[in-house]
Amino acid sequence: MNLTDVIEGLVEERGLDRDKVIDIVCEGIKSAYVKKYPDITFSVVFNKKTGNVEVCSEKTVVSAVTDEEREISLRRAKTIDASAELEKAINVPFEEQIGRIEILTAKQVIASRIRDLEQLAVYNEFKEKQGTIITGTVHKKERAGYAVKVGEVLALLPNDNSIPNEPIKVGHPIKVLLKDVYPTARGDYQLMLDRASGEFVQKLLEVEIPEIFEGLVDIKKVVRIPGYKSKVVVASMRKEIDPVGTCVGVGGARIKPILRELGQEKIDLIQATDSIEKLVRSSLKPAEVDKVEVVDDNKVVVWLAPDQRSFAIGKMGQNINLASKLVGLEIQLQDVASPSSEINLLDDSDAEIADYDAAGSSDEES
């Protein structure tokens, strides 16, 4: 059987290694023969000159044949291999044919091994890119998320890893974080993508801002509620560099492309500090804080004017939740004018949530 065209097609169309494809084809054909003739020892090789697969059975050279399947006479053996000797094994061309069922077995083995080879090729191509920003094209919408074509490979952007309510259009380019690269497919995909994590924002900043890429400005921490806001703590490795100003750029030139990529999700850039009081003040911006008191290792109380409360809380309490995650402490708000009026971050009664939402509707924090 001539398989040159089949092998070359697999090599060219799928970018597979020719020798490995040949080995897989030979293995598949051998499995078909073994299925039909389980008591015979077979060898299968691909003749590159003729393009044919040659199937041979192993037989022992004897003076008198008593088992046609396993033995061959010396005289006949010499016609096949001039160096044949008694009691030695030689490979003899196998003339018997296999049936439809055995051919189906061969196809299944070959398809399975080719799939394994393709998955290994994908893994080797992308494993070094894991954790980086890549660009793909939205291929189609699926129940689990969006299929994104990255080169010749389809990857999955799961619904849980997408920015809420983000308008994603089929056929359009999209930047994504290559979150996971699996050695074998999980369902239909080996590549899992992400746009909803804090890591995605961090990697965008690294790509778009040269000083971060070069290590002159360091990102210390990122907390994020996708679609709403990210808070990013940055530190300068040199005294003459303002880390926040560097990230914002003149007239916001550097931060605006990142905001557009995030669908205008807000980003609060905060300069790193060893002072927990300063960090709390910055984490609650755009609210103006009057006083910060660290109660213990788990809690901090913040005093501020009543008209600053809605800014500190943010829409549906999201700003204060992000601030709490950023500083690693429970934040309690207290009005300067009314010390008994205290808001606990963990108190999410319906009345207060409604108040947060109403106040947050005009909350345009930078």
Stockholm file with secondary structure:
# STOCKHOLM 1.0

chainA/1-366         MNLTDVIEGLVEERGLDRDKVIDIVCEGIKSAYVKKYPDITFSVVFNKKTGNVEVCSEKTVVSAVTDEEREISLRRAKTIDASAELEKAINVPFEEQIGRIEILTAKQVIASRIRDLEQLAVYNEFKEKQGTIITGTVHKKERAGYAVKVGEVLALLPNDNSIPNEPIKVGHPIKVLLKDVYPTARGDYQLMLDRASGEFVQKLLEVEIPEIFEGLVDIKKVVRIPGYKSKVVVASMRKEIDPVGTCVGVGGARIKPILRELGQEKIDLIQATDSIEKLVRSSLKPAEVDKVEVVDDNKVVVWLAPDQRSFAIGKMGQNINLASKLVGLEIQLQDVASPSSEINLLDDSDAEIADYDAAGSSDEES
#=GR chainA/1-366 SS CBCHHHHHHHHHHHCCCHHHHHHHHHHHHHHHHHHHCTTSCEEEEEETTTTEEEEEEEEEEESSCSCTTTEEEHHHHHHHCTTCCTTCEEEEECCCCCCHHHHHHHHHHHHHHHHHHHHHHHHHHHGGGTTSEEEEEEEEECSSEEEEEETTEEEEEEGGGSCTTCCCCTTSEEEEEEEEEEEEEETTEEEEEESSSHHHHHHHHHHHCHHHHTTSEEEEEEEEETTTEEEEEEEESSTTCCHHHHHHCGGGTTHHHHHHHTTSCEEEEEECCSCHHHHHHHHTTTSCCSEEEECSSSEEEEEECGGGHHHHHCGGGHHHHHHHHHHTSEEEEEESSCTTCEEETTCCCHHHHHHHHHHHTTCCCC
#=GC SS_cons         CBCHHHHHHHHHHHCCCHHHHHHHHHHHHHHHHHHHCTTSCEEEEEETTTTEEEEEEEEEEESSCSCTTTEEEHHHHHHHCTTCCTTCEEEEECCCCCCHHHHHHHHHHHHHHHHHHHHHHHHHHHGGGTTSEEEEEEEEECSSEEEEEETTEEEEEEGGGSCTTCCCCTTSEEEEEEEEEEEEEETTEEEEEESSSHHHHHHHHHHHCHHHHTTSEEEEEEEEETTTEEEEEEEESSTTCCHHHHHHCGGGTTHHHHHHHTTSCEEEEEECCSCHHHHHHHHTTTSCCSEEEECSSSEEEEEECGGGHHHHHCGGGHHHHHHHHHHTSEEEEEESSCTTCEEETTCCCHHHHHHHHHHHTTCCCC
//
